[in-house]
Amino acid sequence: MKIDFLQEPELEFGDHGRHIDIRYGLMDYRPLDYSSKTVPRDIKIGIIGTSETIEGVEEWIEMCRQGLPAKPSGKTNFYPEFPGFGSETCLPSTLITETTLNRTILNQTLKELEGINNINELIKQAVNIFYEEIQTLTEKIKPDVVICALPEILLDLMKMKIVPDSDETLEEQSDGMRIDFRALLKARVMKLRQPTQIILPSTYDMTKKRRRKKRNSEIETNQDDATRAWNFYVALYYKAQGSPWRLVRDPRDLSTCFVGISFYKALDKSTIQTSIAQIFNERGEGIILQGGEAKISKDDKAPYLQEADAAKLLDDCLVNYRKEHQTFPARVVLHKTSRFKTEEIIGFQEALKQNRIDSWDFISFDDKSSTRLFRYDYYPPLRGTMLSLDEKVHIIYTRGSVNFFSQYSGKYIPRPLRFRCDQIQETPKQIAKEILCLTKMNWNNTQFDRRDPITIRAARQVGEVLKYLNKDETYEPYYRFYM
């Protein structure tokens, strides 16, 4: 075994400014594209909800506009203030809210759902209510982003796990057979080409924290005001086609196309499909692709692609890359949620050779790793700690203690990310550095120590939405419609 430590990678912001922390980078240098002609100066926000939730969101946005103080703490780097937004601030894009951009859902309309006994049918009807309002809004005046402000009455009726778009989690009764409200809504709205943002009452009103189902005495935790404002603003900025930050790229490095490959079951569980999230370049600009039907390995029951399907999938990726950038990448990195099979490797290599790409790396991830490291300290291992178990198998702490924060930010013992170098031309250490960088490309969260690289996170998130689309339905190729 070999242990190594990787320094925290920097990100690039406006005026080529660099920082390891997203929030401080934005405060010091502004968003990456703030001086470009394509920057979203005014972001029109539509809000759909009850009169209470619409008013709550509007008041909270106004509070955020003026700035929010840091949470009182000795860990000032972990809890920075939110500086506010507007043309004269470091966050120069203004969030525009107007009555004409809102659609009100009557409480009586939601109460009528009480008579539906089937939970899946109830969720479908709830999605229909929001979809129809979004459709009406986009036909009249198309906002840059539509906020779906879910009211307490609807959350009580669904009594299920809701994952809003801010990466906060409301833990309630969960059942794998239930329809996912968030994913179904994203899928339905896809045809309208309208980015959406789901927000819970607890985001803008701390008194609305919901009690957990199993232990009524325990109330769900929530992020501090400034952190919620940071995450909310950056997500809206990205969904409005802004580019808040990007990876730092050495000009001597090969131009690289990162591709995340994941699998998801069809709703009727009859087939397993492939979802693809391409992260084209250091900006994180990418195209979503849907792959073909996967097979199940008899050895480990893991999904995989047959040789011809693997070749076609990667060839489609490269064709789309060329359309977007007028050139092919010099290097391709595949991140996959299951181990590469021999058939897949042969198929992927065939596509690479046909497109004259000579440099590639195939990396698979294992969520079931039980390997842990312990350090003689109050806090767990540092983020960036890498352990090599052998030539192919390695683990890296993408979550862990962070010197910049002077603490570990999680609530539980961190679980390292295990990755396998199924076929590589770079060194495992360089592969690990790239994985660490890609964990910082999640535009739903400004806290940079996230666990999964965006390639894998996006592919899984895309699959959760795609399963609700029929085969003949078109889907959006951009990640902002899925996050």
C-alpha positions as a Python dict, from the first residue, in 0.01 Angstrom:
ca = {
    (1, 'M'): (0, 0, 0),
    (2, 'K'): (110, 354, -79),
    (3, 'I'): (-28, 675, 70),
    (4, 'D'): (0, 1013, -99),
    (5, 'F'): (-152, 1358, -51),
    (6, 'L'): (-288, 1583, -325),
    (7, 'Q'): (-304, 1959, -275),
    (8, 'E'): (-643, 2127, -307),
    (9, 'P'): (-686, 2229, -674),
    (10, 'E'): (-761, 2588, -766),
    (11, 'L'): (-1049, 2713, -977),
    (12, 'E'): (-1047, 3003, -1223),
    (13, 'F'): (-1281, 3300, -1191),
    (14, 'G'): (-1311, 3642, -1358),
    (15, 'D'): (-996, 3824, -1478),
    (16, 'H'): (-811, 3489, -1457),
    (17, 'G'): (-828, 3506, -1078),
    (18, 'R'): (-770, 3180, -891),
    (19, 'H'): (-882, 3044, -557),
    (20, 'I'): (-940, 2704, -402),
    (21, 'D'): (-1274, 2812, -252),
    (22, 'I'): (-1571, 2893, -476),
    (23, 'R'): (-1724, 3162, -255),
    (24, 'Y'): (-1401, 3352, -194),
    (25, 'G'): (-1309, 3320, -561),
    (26, 'L'): (-1639, 3481, -661),
    (27, 'M'): (-1604, 3756, -402),
    (28, 'D'): (-1245, 3836, -500),
    (29, 'Y'): (-1270, 3804, -878),
    (30, 'R'): (-1639, 3786, -977),
    (31, 'P'): (-1784, 3510, -1201),
    (32, 'L'): (-1571, 3372, -1481),
    (33, 'D'): (-1775, 3533, -1761),
    (34, 'Y'): (-1877, 3861, -1596),
    (35, 'S'): (-1695, 4075, -1854),
    (36, 'S'): (-1815, 3879, -2158),
    (37, 'K'): (-2101, 3973, -2388),
    (38, 'T'): (-2290, 3653, -2304),
    (39, 'V'): (-2305, 3706, -1926),
    (40, 'P'): (-2668, 3708, -1795),
    (41, 'R'): (-2690, 4064, -1658),
    (42, 'D'): (-3057, 4045, -1556),
    (43, 'I'): (-3198, 3703, -1467),
    (44, 'K'): (-3577, 3696, -1493),
    (45, 'I'): (-3718, 3469, -1223),
    (46, 'G'): (-4066, 3318, -1253),
    (47, 'I'): (-4217, 3181, -932),
    (48, 'I'): (-4492, 2920, -914),
    (49, 'G'): (-4650, 2832, -582),
    (50, 'T'): (-4921, 2937, -340),
    (51, 'S'): (-4955, 3305, -250),
    (52, 'E'): (-4769, 3227, 74),
    (53, 'T'): (-4472, 3052, -88),
    (54, 'I'): (-4443, 3311, -367),
    (55, 'E'): (-4435, 3590, -111),
    (56, 'G'): (-4181, 3399, 99),
    (57, 'V'): (-3946, 3346, -196),
    (58, 'E'): (-3974, 3707, -312),
    (59, 'E'): (-3898, 3840, 37),
    (60, 'W'): (-3603, 3603, 71),
    (61, 'I'): (-3458, 3707, -267),
    (62, 'E'): (-3483, 4071, -153),
    (63, 'M'): (-3300, 3982, 169),
    (64, 'C'): (-3030, 3811, -32),
    (65, 'R'): (-3001, 4115, -259),
    (66, 'Q'): (-2891, 4324, 40),
    (67, 'G'): (-2643, 4062, 158),
    (68, 'L'): (-2650, 3823, 453),
    (69, 'P'): (-2405, 3810, 745),
    (70, 'A'): (-2180, 3516, 811),
    (71, 'K'): (-2286, 3261, 1068),
    (72, 'P'): (-2120, 3344, 1400),
    (73, 'S'): (-1835, 3097, 1425),
    (74, 'G'): (-1463, 3077, 1480),
    (75, 'K'): (-1441, 2905, 1139),
    (76, 'T'): (-1469, 3220, 928),
    (77, 'N'): (-1348, 3050, 608),
    (78, 'F'): (-1622, 2790, 631),
    (79, 'Y'): (-1899, 3043, 698),
    (80, 'P'): (-1836, 3349, 480),
    (81, 'E'): (-2096, 3619, 440),
    (82, 'F'): (-2315, 3640, 131),
    (83, 'P'): (-2221, 3974, -30),
    (84, 'G'): (-2553, 4040, -202),
    (85, 'F'): (-2601, 4082, -575),
    (86, 'G'): (-2645, 4364, -824),
    (87, 'S'): (-2452, 4557, -1085),
    (88, 'E'): (-2222, 4719, -828),
    (89, 'T'): (-2135, 4400, -641),
    (90, 'C'): (-1903, 4105, -697),
    (91, 'L'): (-2214, 3911, -808),
    (92, 'P'): (-2320, 4155, -1081),
    (93, 'S'): (-2618, 3969, -1226),
    (94, 'T'): (-2950, 4086, -1082),
    (95, 'L'): (-3238, 3850, -1003),
    (96, 'I'): (-3556, 4010, -1140),
    (97, 'T'): (-3887, 3919, -974),
    (98, 'E'): (-4214, 4069, -1098),
    (99, 'T'): (-4582, 3991, -1048),
    (100, 'T'): (-4619, 3920, -1420),
    (101, 'L'): (-4360, 3643, -1387),
    (102, 'N'): (-4555, 3457, -1115),
    (103, 'R'): (-4835, 3200, -1126),
    (104, 'T'): (-5039, 3133, -814),
    (105, 'I'): (-5172, 2789, -722),
    (106, 'L'): (-5480, 2798, -498),
    (107, 'N'): (-5466, 2607, -170),
    (108, 'Q'): (-5803, 2456, -263),
    (109, 'T'): (-5649, 2307, -578),
    (110, 'L'): (-5392, 2128, -363),
    (111, 'K'): (-5647, 2017, -104),
    (112, 'E'): (-5839, 1839, -379),
    (113, 'L'): (-5546, 1599, -396),
    (114, 'E'): (-5639, 1468, -51),
    (115, 'G'): (-5901, 1242, -209),
    (116, 'I'): (-5640, 1049, -410),
    (117, 'N'): (-5540, 732, -224),
    (118, 'N'): (-5271, 612, -464),
    (119, 'I'): (-4946, 797, -383),
    (120, 'N'): (-4809, 768, -739),
    (121, 'E'): (-5130, 909, -884),
    (122, 'L'): (-5119, 1190, -629),
    (123, 'I'): (-4763, 1279, -730),
    (124, 'K'): (-4856, 1272, -1099),
    (125, 'Q'): (-5143, 1511, -1036),
    (126, 'A'): (-4919, 1740, -831),
    (127, 'V'): (-4668, 1748, -1116),
    (128, 'N'): (-4952, 1826, -1361),
    (129, 'I'): (-5053, 2127, -1152),
    (130, 'F'): (-4703, 2276, -1165),
    (131, 'Y'): (-4649, 2178, -1528),
    (132, 'E'): (-4963, 2354, -1648),
    (133, 'E'): (-4862, 2673, -1468),
    (134, 'I'): (-4510, 2658, -1613),
    (135, 'Q'): (-4655, 2603, -1959),
    (136, 'T'): (-4886, 2903, -1925),
    (137, 'L'): (-4602, 3118, -1798),
    (138, 'T'): (-4360, 3024, -2076),
    (139, 'E'): (-4626, 3089, -2343),
    (140, 'K'): (-4676, 3446, -2219),
    (141, 'I'): (-4327, 3550, -2114),
    (142, 'K'): (-4036, 3312, -2089),
    (143, 'P'): (-3836, 3358, -1768),
    (144, 'D'): (-3470, 3259, -1752),
    (145, 'V'): (-3548, 3023, -1463),
    (146, 'V'): (-3878, 2916, -1305),
    (147, 'I'): (-3878, 2853, -929),
    (148, 'C'): (-4124, 2589, -812),
    (149, 'A'): (-4193, 2688, -450),
    (150, 'L'): (-4344, 2375, -295),
    (151, 'P'): (-4591, 2452, -15),
    (152, 'E'): (-4617, 2268, 316),
    (153, 'I'): (-4961, 2130, 228),
    (154, 'L'): (-4820, 1950, -76),
    (155, 'L'): (-4519, 1813, 114),
    (156, 'D'): (-4751, 1677, 382),
    (157, 'L'): (-4967, 1507, 119),
    (158, 'M'): (-4675, 1341, -55),
    (159, 'K'): (-4493, 1246, 268),
    (160, 'M'): (-4191, 1131, 73),
    (161, 'K'): (-3827, 1214, 26),
    (162, 'I'): (-3793, 1537, -169),
    (163, 'V'): (-3454, 1643, -298),
    (164, 'P'): (-3473, 2011, -397),
    (165, 'D'): (-3227, 2161, -641),
    (166, 'S'): (-3006, 2312, -371),
    (167, 'D'): (-2859, 1978, -260),
    (168, 'E'): (-3044, 2000, 71),
    (169, 'T'): (-3236, 1684, 161),
    (170, 'L'): (-3571, 1657, 333),
    (171, 'E'): (-3581, 1314, 493),
    (172, 'E'): (-3923, 1159, 513),
    (173, 'Q'): (-4070, 821, 439),
    (174, 'S'): (-3899, 677, 132),
    (175, 'D'): (-4015, 401, -98),
    (176, 'G'): (-3820, 296, -407),
    (177, 'M'): (-4144, 212, -590),
    (178, 'R'): (-4271, 567, -566),
    (179, 'I'): (-4252, 818, -846),
    (180, 'D'): (-3991, 1087, -791),
    (181, 'F'): (-4170, 1425, -794),
    (182, 'R'): (-3858, 1619, -881),
    (183, 'A'): (-3746, 1389, -1165),
    (184, 'L'): (-4095, 1361, -1315),
    (185, 'L'): (-4139, 1739, -1310),
    (186, 'K'): (-3801, 1792, -1480),
    (187, 'A'): (-3894, 1536, -1745),
    (188, 'R'): (-4237, 1688, -1812),
    (189, 'V'): (-4099, 2042, -1842),
    (190, 'M'): (-3825, 1926, -2080),
    (191, 'K'): (-4043, 1988, -2388),
    (192, 'L'): (-4090, 2350, -2280),
    (193, 'R'): (-3712, 2410, -2278),
    (194, 'Q'): (-3749, 2585, -1944),
    (195, 'P'): (-3488, 2547, -1665),
    (196, 'T'): (-3649, 2506, -1323),
    (197, 'Q'): (-3542, 2532, -961),
    (198, 'I'): (-3727, 2347, -685),
    (199, 'I'): (-3726, 2521, -349),
    (200, 'L'): (-3863, 2408, -12),
    (201, 'P'): (-4014, 2636, 255),
    (202, 'S'): (-3719, 2571, 487),
    (203, 'T'): (-3485, 2734, 234),
    (204, 'Y'): (-3632, 3080, 287),
    (205, 'D'): (-3798, 3030, 628),
    (206, 'M'): (-3603, 2855, 902),
    (207, 'T'): (-3923, 2808, 1103),
    (208, 'K'): (-4039, 2562, 836),
    (209, 'K'): (-3788, 2289, 922),
    (210, 'R'): (-3965, 1957, 894),
    (211, 'R'): (-3955, 1684, 1155),
    (212, 'R'): (-3822, 1348, 1050),
    (213, 'K'): (-4076, 1068, 1025),
    (214, 'K'): (-3912, 810, 1251),
    (215, 'R'): (-3797, 1036, 1532),
    (216, 'N'): (-4046, 1315, 1591),
    (217, 'S'): (-3816, 1484, 1839),
    (218, 'E'): (-3544, 1532, 1578),
    (219, 'I'): (-3566, 1821, 1334),
    (220, 'E'): (-3379, 1817, 1005),
    (221, 'T'): (-3067, 2028, 991),
    (222, 'N'): (-3040, 2311, 743),
    (223, 'Q'): (-2758, 2522, 608),
    (224, 'D'): (-2699, 2870, 746),
    (225, 'D'): (-2862, 3168, 571),
    (226, 'A'): (-2553, 3286, 384),
    (227, 'T'): (-2465, 2937, 256),
    (228, 'R'): (-2819, 2880, 127),
    (229, 'A'): (-2804, 3216, -50),
    (230, 'W'): (-2472, 3127, -214),
    (231, 'N'): (-2601, 2794, -342),
    (232, 'F'): (-2929, 2943, -460),
    (233, 'Y'): (-2769, 3232, -650),
    (234, 'V'): (-2500, 3023, -822),
    (235, 'A'): (-2752, 2759, -933),
    (236, 'L'): (-2976, 3026, -1086),
    (237, 'Y'): (-2676, 3193, -1250),
    (238, 'Y'): (-2570, 2867, -1416),
    (239, 'K'): (-2925, 2777, -1522),
    (240, 'A'): (-2949, 3122, -1684),
    (241, 'Q'): (-2650, 3015, -1899),
    (242, 'G'): (-2382, 3186, -1691),
    (243, 'S'): (-2037, 3036, -1628),
    (244, 'P'): (-1944, 3105, -1264),
    (245, 'W'): (-1607, 2925, -1259),
    (246, 'R'): (-1400, 2663, -1438),
    (247, 'L'): (-1111, 2426, -1388),
    (248, 'V'): (-762, 2564, -1423),
    (249, 'R'): (-598, 2413, -1729),
    (250, 'D'): (-227, 2410, -1801),
    (251, 'P'): (-182, 2511, -2168),
    (252, 'R'): (72, 2230, -2198),
    (253, 'D'): (-196, 1971, -2119),
    (254, 'L'): (-386, 1786, -2390),
    (255, 'S'): (-739, 1908, -2461),
    (256, 'T'): (-954, 1656, -2277),
    (257, 'C'): (-1313, 1538, -2306),
    (258, 'F'): (-1447, 1391, -1981),
    (259, 'V'): (-1740, 1151, -2019),
    (260, 'G'): (-1950, 1013, -1735),
    (261, 'I'): (-2132, 683, -1797),
    (262, 'S'): (-2407, 556, -1570),
    (263, 'F'): (-2706, 320, -1595),
    (264, 'Y'): (-3067, 341, -1490),
    (265, 'K'): (-3364, 105, -1490),
    (266, 'A'): (-3670, 180, -1697),
    (267, 'L'): (-3982, 253, -1493),
    (268, 'D'): (-4123, -92, -1567),
    (269, 'K'): (-3779, -240, -1479),
    (270, 'S'): (-3784, -438, -1803),
    (271, 'T'): (-3463, -283, -1936),
    (272, 'I'): (-3152, -103, -1818),
    (273, 'Q'): (-3058, 206, -2015),
    (274, 'T'): (-2736, 404, -2034),
    (275, 'S'): (-2717, 770, -1943),
    (276, 'I'): (-2426, 987, -2049),
    (277, 'A'): (-2314, 1322, -1917),
    (278, 'Q'): (-2036, 1474, -2120),
    (279, 'I'): (-1826, 1738, -1954),
    (280, 'F'): (-1661, 1873, -2263),
    (281, 'N'): (-1392, 2100, -2127),
    (282, 'E'): (-1254, 2286, -1828),
    (283, 'R'): (-1556, 2521, -1827),
    (284, 'G'): (-1784, 2227, -1758),
    (285, 'E'): (-1974, 2285, -2080),
    (286, 'G'): (-2120, 1960, -2198),
    (287, 'I'): (-2383, 1772, -2391),
    (288, 'I'): (-2615, 1508, -2249),
    (289, 'L'): (-2651, 1189, -2451),
    (290, 'Q'): (-2870, 885, -2401),
    (291, 'G'): (-2707, 551, -2469),
    (292, 'G'): (-2854, 219, -2571),
    (293, 'E'): (-2982, -74, -2372),
    (294, 'A'): (-2733, -235, -2137),
    (295, 'K'): (-2681, -599, -2046),
    (296, 'I'): (-2629, -754, -1703),
    (297, 'S'): (-2308, -943, -1636),
    (298, 'K'): (-2356, -1299, -1516),
    (299, 'D'): (-2043, -1271, -1301),
    (300, 'D'): (-2111, -966, -1083),
    (301, 'K'): (-2464, -864, -1194),
    (302, 'A'): (-2326, -525, -1303),
    (303, 'P'): (-2463, -349, -1615),
    (304, 'Y'): (-2238, -317, -1919),
    (305, 'L'): (-2249, -236, -2291),
    (306, 'Q'): (-2184, -482, -2570),
    (307, 'E'): (-1893, -404, -2801),
    (308, 'A'): (-2095, -249, -3085),
    (309, 'D'): (-2307, -40, -2844),
    (310, 'A'): (-1997, 88, -2664),
    (311, 'A'): (-1837, 187, -2994),
    (312, 'K'): (-2150, 367, -3115),
    (313, 'L'): (-2197, 548, -2786),
    (314, 'L'): (-1847, 694, -2775),
    (315, 'D'): (-1854, 774, -3146),
    (316, 'D'): (-2175, 973, -3088),
    (317, 'C'): (-2002, 1155, -2803),
    (318, 'L'): (-1711, 1254, -3025),
    (319, 'V'): (-1938, 1363, -3309),
    (320, 'N'): (-2119, 1596, -3068),
    (321, 'Y'): (-1789, 1721, -2930),
    (322, 'R'): (-1679, 1816, -3280),
    (323, 'K'): (-2008, 1998, -3346),
    (324, 'E'): (-1961, 2198, -3027),
    (325, 'H'): (-1590, 2281, -3062),
    (326, 'Q'): (-1511, 2235, -3434),
    (327, 'T'): (-1236, 1992, -3340),
    (328, 'F'): (-1180, 1659, -3168),
    (329, 'P'): (-1021, 1635, -2824),
    (330, 'A'): (-665, 1507, -2799),
    (331, 'R'): (-759, 1290, -2501),
    (332, 'V'): (-1074, 1117, -2372),
    (333, 'V'): (-1139, 1018, -2010),
    (334, 'L'): (-1426, 778, -1940),
    (335, 'H'): (-1571, 766, -1587),
    (336, 'K'): (-1806, 472, -1538),
    (337, 'T'): (-2021, 359, -1245),
    (338, 'S'): (-1935, -8, -1298),
    (339, 'R'): (-1615, -190, -1391),
    (340, 'F'): (-1521, -192, -1759),
    (341, 'K'): (-1579, -524, -1931),
    (342, 'T'): (-1352, -651, -2207),
    (343, 'E'): (-1630, -600, -2466),
    (344, 'E'): (-1667, -237, -2362),
    (345, 'I'): (-1295, -167, -2374),
    (346, 'I'): (-1269, -310, -2724),
    (347, 'G'): (-1571, -108, -2841),
    (348, 'F'): (-1453, 218, -2687),
    (349, 'Q'): (-1102, 173, -2826),
    (350, 'E'): (-1243, 110, -3172),
    (351, 'A'): (-1434, 440, -3161),
    (352, 'L'): (-1124, 625, -3042),
    (353, 'K'): (-905, 477, -3315),
    (354, 'Q'): (-1159, 557, -3586),
    (355, 'N'): (-1157, 919, -3470),
    (356, 'R'): (-776, 924, -3448),
    (357, 'I'): (-756, 982, -3075),
    (358, 'D'): (-446, 823, -2928),
    (359, 'S'): (-475, 914, -2559),
    (360, 'W'): (-743, 777, -2329),
    (361, 'D'): (-809, 666, -1971),
    (362, 'F'): (-1088, 435, -1853),
    (363, 'I'): (-1179, 476, -1484),
    (364, 'S'): (-1453, 295, -1292),
    (365, 'F'): (-1594, 379, -949),
    (366, 'D'): (-1706, 154, -666),
    (367, 'D'): (-1964, 282, -416),
    (368, 'K'): (-1932, -27, -196),
    (369, 'S'): (-1576, 30, -78),
    (370, 'S'): (-1523, -49, 292),
    (371, 'T'): (-1162, 70, 307),
    (372, 'R'): (-1099, 347, 562),
    (373, 'L'): (-798, 540, 689),
    (374, 'F'): (-761, 681, 1039),
    (375, 'R'): (-534, 960, 1160),
    (376, 'Y'): (-413, 1049, 1507),
    (377, 'D'): (-621, 1361, 1536),
    (378, 'Y'): (-966, 1484, 1630),
    (379, 'Y'): (-1065, 1511, 1264),
    (380, 'P'): (-1070, 1241, 989),
    (381, 'P'): (-810, 1217, 706),
    (382, 'L'): (-751, 1524, 494),
    (383, 'R'): (-939, 1572, 170),
    (384, 'G'): (-689, 1478, -101),
    (385, 'T'): (-546, 1180, 87),
    (386, 'M'): (-486, 899, -163),
    (387, 'L'): (-426, 533, -87),
    (388, 'S'): (-308, 292, -359),
    (389, 'L'): (-412, -65, -278),
    (390, 'D'): (-238, -206, -585),
    (391, 'E'): (-150, -92, -937),
    (392, 'K'): (-514, -60, -1043),
    (393, 'V'): (-723, 3, -732),
    (394, 'H'): (-701, 329, -538),
    (395, 'I'): (-907, 532, -295),
    (396, 'I'): (-915, 908, -250),
    (397, 'Y'): (-1073, 1117, 21),
    (398, 'T'): (-1282, 1367, -174),
    (399, 'R'): (-1453, 1442, 156),
    (400, 'G'): (-1247, 1487, 468),
    (401, 'S'): (-1076, 1746, 684),
    (402, 'V'): (-990, 2066, 497),
    (403, 'N'): (-707, 2290, 616),
    (404, 'F'): (-870, 2599, 462),
    (405, 'F'): (-1181, 2537, 675),
    (406, 'S'): (-979, 2427, 981),
    (407, 'Q'): (-1232, 2150, 1024),
    (408, 'Y'): (-1421, 1859, 872),
    (409, 'S'): (-1750, 1987, 734),
    (410, 'G'): (-1949, 1663, 744),
    (411, 'K'): (-2166, 1510, 1015),
    (412, 'Y'): (-2052, 1150, 973),
    (413, 'I'): (-1726, 963, 920),
    (414, 'P'): (-1634, 1033, 556),
    (415, 'R'): (-1637, 747, 309),
    (416, 'P'): (-1353, 770, 54),
    (417, 'L'): (-1411, 730, -316),
    (418, 'R'): (-1272, 406, -458),
    (419, 'F'): (-1167, 408, -822),
    (420, 'R'): (-1017, 149, -1050),
    (421, 'C'): (-782, 226, -1337),
    (422, 'D'): (-918, -29, -1583),
    (423, 'Q'): (-699, 109, -1859),
    (424, 'I'): (-491, 426, -1828),
    (425, 'Q'): (-210, 611, -1999),
    (426, 'E'): (-175, 879, -1730),
    (427, 'T'): (-47, 794, -1381),
    (428, 'P'): (-297, 703, -1108),
    (429, 'K'): (-191, 1015, -919),
    (430, 'Q'): (-276, 1236, -1216),
    (431, 'I'): (-610, 1057, -1252),
    (432, 'A'): (-680, 1122, -883),
    (433, 'K'): (-595, 1492, -925),
    (434, 'E'): (-850, 1520, -1205),
    (435, 'I'): (-1115, 1345, -995),
    (436, 'L'): (-1050, 1589, -711),
    (437, 'C'): (-1086, 1882, -953),
    (438, 'L'): (-1412, 1749, -1096),
    (439, 'T'): (-1569, 1728, -747),
    (440, 'K'): (-1559, 2110, -749),
    (441, 'M'): (-1771, 2144, -1066),
    (442, 'N'): (-2110, 2099, -900),
    (443, 'W'): (-2306, 2421, -965),
    (444, 'N'): (-2568, 2332, -706),
    (445, 'N'): (-2329, 2374, -416),
    (446, 'T'): (-2059, 2631, -345),
    (447, 'Q'): (-1897, 2423, -72),
    (448, 'F'): (-1614, 2269, -269),
    (449, 'D'): (-1557, 1944, -78),
    (450, 'R'): (-1820, 1730, -248),
    (451, 'R'): (-1778, 1353, -281),
    (452, 'D'): (-1846, 1260, -644),
    (453, 'P'): (-1689, 1407, -958),
    (454, 'I'): (-1943, 1594, -1168),
    (455, 'T'): (-1907, 1335, -1445),
    (456, 'I'): (-2060, 1064, -1226),
    (457, 'R'): (-2300, 1289, -1038),
    (458, 'A'): (-2441, 1437, -1359),
    (459, 'A'): (-2475, 1100, -1533),
    (460, 'R'): (-2675, 961, -1241),
    (461, 'Q'): (-2891, 1272, -1214),
    (462, 'V'): (-2960, 1266, -1586),
    (463, 'G'): (-3064, 901, -1569),
    (464, 'E'): (-3313, 973, -1290),
    (465, 'V'): (-3488, 1220, -1521),
    (466, 'L'): (-3458, 1031, -1849),
    (467, 'K'): (-3641, 728, -1709),
    (468, 'Y'): (-3960, 936, -1706),
    (469, 'L'): (-3938, 1017, -2077),
    (470, 'N'): (-4089, 796, -2344),
    (471, 'K'): (-3856, 662, -2612),
    (472, 'D'): (-4004, 892, -2875),
    (473, 'E'): (-3978, 1205, -2659),
    (474, 'T'): (-3693, 1447, -2719),
    (475, 'Y'): (-3467, 1544, -2434),
    (476, 'E'): (-3255, 1850, -2367),
    (477, 'P'): (-2880, 1812, -2426),
    (478, 'Y'): (-2775, 2056, -2152),
    (479, 'Y'): (-2721, 1977, -1785),
    (480, 'R'): (-2902, 2287, -1656),
    (481, 'F'): (-3235, 2119, -1742),
    (482, 'Y'): (-3157, 1822, -1514),
    (483, 'M'): (-2994, 1977, -1207),
}
